[in-house]
Amino acid sequence: MGDRLKGKVAVVTGAGRGLGRAHALALAAEGAKVVVNDPGGAGDGTGSSTSPADEVVKEIKATSGEAVANYDTVATMEGGERIIKAALDNFGRLDILVNNAGILRDRMIFNMTEEEWDAVMKVHLYGHFNCTKPACVIFRQQRSGRIINTSSEAWLGNVSQANYSAAKAGIIGFTRTVARDMGRYGVTCNAICPLAKTRLGLRPEQLEAAKKAAEKGDTFMLEVWQRIEHLTPEDVSPFVVYLATDEAANINGCVFSVQGGDIGIYPDPVLTRTLYKEGRWTVDELVDIMPRTVAKDLVNPSPPVPPK
């Protein structure tokens, strides 16, 4: 075990499996006391079990670390408050919050139900808020704290994941704003877009869909699948630990891509082309000038396909 986080207390949501489990173990290995949160549901959020969280706590204690299990859902404010309270009740403080909990309810937008939209939003976007808000009350008082949020490459857009992609894009905006709200109090808030082989990231139905698409000439998803197959959650966790250390005190409001041995940072959004005139543009003017300026060389990511 290391001691970079000795004396620190961390909360990791969705820590019973996959990325969350790897994060909890890595934080504990550096000396942090960990609240292992996981309601133990299926990949779509249904059901519950205490076993996933309990097993991770057992693993941490087997290496002389300190940890407690929590089974609350991040999807409600009450659940988020109880998760944060578990750190105070068991360890007397809180220093690190890793918002990791997530579910999937994939569906093409024209088939997606309101319940499928809401369920994903509640766990991902609401879940980040529900835990971050009570944590920030503590962090503001003690004038220190680390928040590591979990977004995804899906924030750039992903087929059949309008709910998930929207939530992950929202988490990036949330991260950038919390960083500005809390930076003055010595608190940092950053987000990672991890890519790793997990039960959510590599599902049999996804592989079948990728194979069928490849047979029709679209090999993108199959190539992504083949890339993920060799990436483990444990590849991501050292970077999460790094963001939680004092050495990362000046890194705030950033969004990182983390996959295998590759770590990258997304630049701040900037306007790359602009049009300006005094007064209002007319539609005729825009029809004439847009193809030659702002819209020049734009590529449709999903061009129309002739009907069969």
LUMFIDO-545218 format. One record per residue (C-alpha): residue number from 1; residue in three letters; z, y, x. Coordinates in steps of 0.1 Angstrom, whole numbers. Each point is the difference from the previous one (the first is absolute). Layout:
MARDREN  resi  resn      Z      Y      X
MARDREN   NUM   ala      Z      Y      X
...
! end
This chain:
MARDREN  resi  resn      Z      Y      X
MARDREN     1   met      0      0      0
MARDREN     2   gly     -7     36     10
MARDREN     3   asp     22     30     -7
MARDREN     4   arg    -24     28     -7
MARDREN     5   leu     13      1    -36
MARDREN     6   lys     36     -9      7
MARDREN     7   gly     24     16    -25
MARDREN     8   lys    -29      8    -24
MARDREN     9   val     -3    -14    -36
MARDREN    10   ala    -34     -8    -15
MARDREN    11   val    -12     -8    -35
MARDREN    12   val    -33    -19     -3
MARDREN    13   thr    -14     -6    -34
MARDREN    14   gly    -21    -30     -8
MARDREN    15   ala     16    -16     31
MARDREN    16   gly      1    -36    -12
MARDREN    17   arg    -35    -10     11
MARDREN    18   gly    -30     12     21
MARDREN    19   leu      1     35     15
MARDREN    20   gly     34      9    -14
MARDREN    21   arg     16    -32     15
MARDREN    22   ala    -16      7     34
MARDREN    23   his     13     36     -1
MARDREN    24   ala     35    -10     -9
MARDREN    25   leu      2    -25     28
MARDREN    26   ala    -15     24     25
MARDREN    27   leu     25     28    -10
MARDREN    28   ala     29    -24      3
MARDREN    29   ala    -12    -12     34
MARDREN    30   glu      4     36     12
MARDREN    31   gly     35      2    -13
MARDREN    32   ala     -4     15    -34
MARDREN    33   lys     21    -13    -30
MARDREN    34   val    -24     -8    -27
MARDREN    35   val      0      0    -38
MARDREN    36   val    -26    -26     -9
MARDREN    37   asn    -13     10    -35
MARDREN    38   asp    -22    -24    -20
MARDREN    39   pro      1    -10    -36
MARDREN    40   gly    -19    -32      9
MARDREN    41   gly    -29      3    -24
MARDREN    42   ala    -35    -13      2
MARDREN    43   gly    -28     19     16
MARDREN    44   asp     -8     17    -34
MARDREN    45   gly     37     10     -4
MARDREN    46   thr      9    -25    -26
MARDREN    47   gly     31    -23      2
MARDREN    48   ser     30      4     23
MARDREN    49   ser     20    -20     26
MARDREN    50   thr     28      7     24
MARDREN    51   ser    -13    -25     26
MARDREN    52   pro    -25     22     19
MARDREN    53   ala     26     27      8
MARDREN    54   asp     27    -25      7
MARDREN    55   glu    -22    -19     24
MARDREN    56   val     -7     31     21
MARDREN    57   val     36     10      1
MARDREN    58   lys      8    -35     12
MARDREN    59   glu    -26      3     27
MARDREN    60   ile     14     33     12
MARDREN    61   lys     36    -13      1
MARDREN    62   ala    -12    -30     19
MARDREN    63   thr     -9     23     29
MARDREN    64   ser     34     18     -2
MARDREN    65   gly    -14     29    -20
MARDREN    66   glu     15     16    -31
MARDREN    67   ala    -17      1    -34
MARDREN    68   val      6     -2    -37
MARDREN    69   ala    -23     -9    -29
MARDREN    70   asn     -9     22    -29
MARDREN    71   tyr    -21    -12    -30
MARDREN    72   asp     -7     33    -19
MARDREN    73   thr    -34     11     -9
MARDREN    74   val    -15     32     15
MARDREN    75   ala    -19      6    -33
MARDREN    76   thr     29     19    -16
MARDREN    77   met     20     29     12
MARDREN    78   glu     32    -19     -7
MARDREN    79   gly    -12    -29     21
MARDREN    80   gly     -9     24     29
MARDREN    81   glu     34     16     -2
MARDREN    82   arg     17    -34      2
MARDREN    83   ile    -21    -10     30
MARDREN    84   ile     11     31     19
MARDREN    85   lys     36     -4    -12
MARDREN    86   ala      0    -35     14
MARDREN    87   ala     -3     15     35
MARDREN    88   leu     29     23     -5
MARDREN    89   asp     22    -26    -17
MARDREN    90   asn     -6    -26     27
MARDREN    91   phe     -5     20     32
MARDREN    92   gly     13     35     -8
MARDREN    93   arg    -32     18      8
MARDREN    94   leu    -38      1     -1
MARDREN    95   asp    -24     10     28
MARDREN    96   ile    -33    -17     -7
MARDREN    97   leu    -20     -7    -32
MARDREN    98   val    -31    -22      1
MARDREN    99   asn    -18      1    -33
MARDREN   100   asn    -20    -32      0
MARDREN   101   ala      3    -17    -34
MARDREN   102   gly    -33     -6    -17
MARDREN   103   ile    -19    -21    -26
MARDREN   104   leu    -36     -5    -10
MARDREN   105   arg    -17      0    -33
MARDREN   106   asp    -37      1     10
MARDREN   107   arg    -26      6    -27
MARDREN   108   met    -33     19     -3
MARDREN   109   ile      7     34    -15
MARDREN   110   phe    -19     -8    -33
MARDREN   111   asn     23    -30     -5
MARDREN   112   met     33     14     13
MARDREN   113   thr     28      2    -26
MARDREN   114   glu     25     28     -3
MARDREN   115   glu     27    -25      9
MARDREN   116   glu    -18    -11     32
MARDREN   117   trp     -3     37     10
MARDREN   118   asp     36      8     -8
MARDREN   119   ala     15    -30     17
MARDREN   120   val    -17      8     34
MARDREN   121   met      8     37     -3
MARDREN   122   lys     37     -8     -7
MARDREN   123   val      5    -22     30
MARDREN   124   his    -21     19     25
MARDREN   125   leu      0     37     -8
MARDREN   126   tyr     31      2    -21
MARDREN   127   gly     17    -25     22
MARDREN   128   his     -5     23     30
MARDREN   129   phe     15     30    -19
MARDREN   130   asn     28    -21    -16
MARDREN   131   cys     14     -9     34
MARDREN   132   thr    -10     30     20
MARDREN   133   lys     17     26    -23
MARDREN   134   pro     36    -15      2
MARDREN   135   ala     -5     -7     38
MARDREN   136   cys    -10     37      5
MARDREN   137   val     32     12    -16
MARDREN   138   ile     19    -19     27
MARDREN   139   phe    -25      9     28
MARDREN   140   arg      3     37     -9
MARDREN   141   gln     37      0      2
MARDREN   142   gln      2    -18     34
MARDREN   143   arg    -31     19     13
MARDREN   144   ser    -18    -31     12
MARDREN   145   gly    -20    -30    -12
MARDREN   146   arg    -32    -19      3
MARDREN   147   ile    -23     -9    -29
MARDREN   148   ile    -29    -24      5
MARDREN   149   asn    -23     -4    -30
MARDREN   150   thr    -27    -26     -6
MARDREN   151   ser    -34     10    -10
MARDREN   152   ser    -32    -20      6
MARDREN   153   glu    -37      3     10
MARDREN   154   ala     -5     -3    -38
MARDREN   155   trp      8     37     -3
MARDREN   156   leu    -36      5     12
MARDREN   157   gly    -12    -20    -30
MARDREN   158   asn     -2    -37     -7
MARDREN   159   val    -19    -20    -26
MARDREN   160   ser     21    -12    -30
MARDREN   161   gln     31     18     12
MARDREN   162   ala      0     34    -18
MARDREN   163   asn     37     -3     -7
MARDREN   164   tyr     10    -11     35
MARDREN   165   ser    -24     24     18
MARDREN   166   ala     12     30    -21
MARDREN   167   ala     37     -9      7
MARDREN   168   lys     -7     -4     37
MARDREN   169   ala    -18     34      1
MARDREN   170   gly     29     15    -18
MARDREN   171   ile     24    -13     26
MARDREN   172   ile    -19     19     27
MARDREN   173   gly      3     32    -19
MARDREN   174   phe     37     -8     -7
MARDREN   175   thr      6     -7     37
MARDREN   176   arg    -16     33     12
MARDREN   177   thr     21     19    -25
MARDREN   178   val     33    -17      6
MARDREN   179   ala     -5      6     37
MARDREN   180   arg     -3     37     -7
MARDREN   181   asp     30      0    -24
MARDREN   182   met     23    -19     24
MARDREN   183   gly    -12      9     35
MARDREN   184   arg     24     30      2
MARDREN   185   tyr     29    -24     -4
MARDREN   186   gly    -10    -22     29
MARDREN   187   val    -16    -26    -22
MARDREN   188   thr    -35    -15      6
MARDREN   189   cys    -22    -16    -25
MARDREN   190   asn    -32    -19     10
MARDREN   191   ala    -23    -26    -15
MARDREN   192   ile    -17    -31     13
MARDREN   193   cys    -31    -17    -13
MARDREN   194   pro      6    -35     12
MARDREN   195   leu    -24    -29      0
MARDREN   196   ala     15    -35      4
MARDREN   197   lys     -2    -35    -14
MARDREN   198   thr     25     -1    -30
MARDREN   199   arg      1    -17    -34
MARDREN   200   leu    -13     33    -15
MARDREN   201   gly    -27      6     26
MARDREN   202   leu    -15    -35      1
MARDREN   203   arg     -3    -16    -33
MARDREN   204   pro    -23    -30     -9
MARDREN   205   glu    -18     19    -27
MARDREN   206   gln     -8     28     24
MARDREN   207   leu    -15    -25     24
MARDREN   208   glu    -22    -15    -27
MARDREN   209   ala    -11     34    -12
MARDREN   210   ala     -8     10     36
MARDREN   211   lys    -20    -32      6
MARDREN   212   lys    -21      6    -32
MARDREN   213   ala     -7     35     10
MARDREN   214   ala    -11    -11     35
MARDREN   215   glu    -24    -25    -16
MARDREN   216   lys    -17     30    -17
MARDREN   217   gly     -2     19     32
MARDREN   218   asp     32     21     -1
MARDREN   219   thr     20    -13     29
MARDREN   220   phe     25     29      2
MARDREN   221   met     30    -17    -17
MARDREN   222   leu     -5    -33     18
MARDREN   223   glu      0     18     33
MARDREN   224   val     32     18    -10
MARDREN   225   trp     15    -34    -10
MARDREN   226   gln     -9    -15     33
MARDREN   227   arg     15     30     18
MARDREN   228   ile     33     -2    -19
MARDREN   229   glu      4    -37      5
MARDREN   230   his     11      6     36
MARDREN   231   leu     23     29     -6
MARDREN   232   thr     37     -7     -6
MARDREN   233   pro     28     22    -16
MARDREN   234   glu     18     -3     33
MARDREN   235   asp    -28     20     17
MARDREN   236   val      9     30    -22
MARDREN   237   ser     38      1      2
MARDREN   238   pro      4     13     36
MARDREN   239   phe    -17     32    -11
MARDREN   240   val     23      3    -30
MARDREN   241   val     30     -4     23
MARDREN   242   tyr    -15     27     23
MARDREN   243   leu     -3     25    -28
MARDREN   244   ala     37     -7     -8
MARDREN   245   thr     11      9     36
MARDREN   246   asp     12     33     14
MARDREN   247   glu    -31     -1     22
MARDREN   248   ala    -22      6    -30
MARDREN   249   ala     20     31    -12
MARDREN   250   asn    -29     23      2
MARDREN   251   ile    -25    -22    -19
MARDREN   252   asn      1     12    -35
MARDREN   253   gly    -24      0    -30
MARDREN   254   cys    -25    -23     18
MARDREN   255   val    -20    -30    -14
MARDREN   256   phe     -7    -29     24
MARDREN   257   ser    -22    -30     -2
MARDREN   258   val     17    -31     15
MARDREN   259   gln    -17    -33      3
MARDREN   260   gly      5    -26     28
MARDREN   261   gly     -1     19     33
MARDREN   262   asp    -18     30    -15
MARDREN   263   ile     19     31     -9
MARDREN   264   gly    -18     31    -12
MARDREN   265   ile      8     33    -17
MARDREN   266   tyr    -18     15    -29
MARDREN   267   pro     -9     37      6
MARDREN   268   asp     11     27    -24
MARDREN   269   pro    -26      5    -27
MARDREN   270   val    -24     29      8
MARDREN   271   leu    -29     16    -17
MARDREN   272   thr    -31    -10     19
MARDREN   273   arg    -27     19    -19
MARDREN   274   thr      3     30    -23
MARDREN   275   leu    -21     23    -21
MARDREN   276   tyr      9     36     -7
MARDREN   277   lys    -15     29    -21
MARDREN   278   glu     14     30    -17
MARDREN   279   gly      7     -9    -36
MARDREN   280   arg     -8    -32    -18
MARDREN   281   trp    -27    -26      9
MARDREN   282   thr    -25     -9    -27
MARDREN   283   val    -10    -36     -7
MARDREN   284   asp    -36      8     10
MARDREN   285   glu     12     13     34
MARDREN   286   leu     21    -30      6
MARDREN   287   val    -28    -24     -9
MARDREN   288   asp    -21     17     26
MARDREN   289   ile     25      5     28
MARDREN   290   met     25    -29     -2
MARDREN   291   pro    -25    -27     13
MARDREN   292   arg     -7     22     30
MARDREN   293   thr     36      9      9
MARDREN   294   val     33    -15    -13
MARDREN   295   ala    -16    -32    -14
MARDREN   296   lys    -24     -5     29
MARDREN   297   asp      0    -36     14
MARDREN   298   leu     27    -11    -25
MARDREN   299   val     -2    -38     -7
MARDREN   300   asn      9    -16    -33
MARDREN   301   pro     26    -26      9
MARDREN   302   ser    -10    -21    -31
MARDREN   303   pro    -36      8    -10
MARDREN   304   pro    -13    -11    -34
MARDREN   305   val    -11    -37     -2
MARDREN   306   pro    -30     -8    -23
MARDREN   307   pro     11    -22    -30
MARDREN   308   lys     -8    -37      2
! end
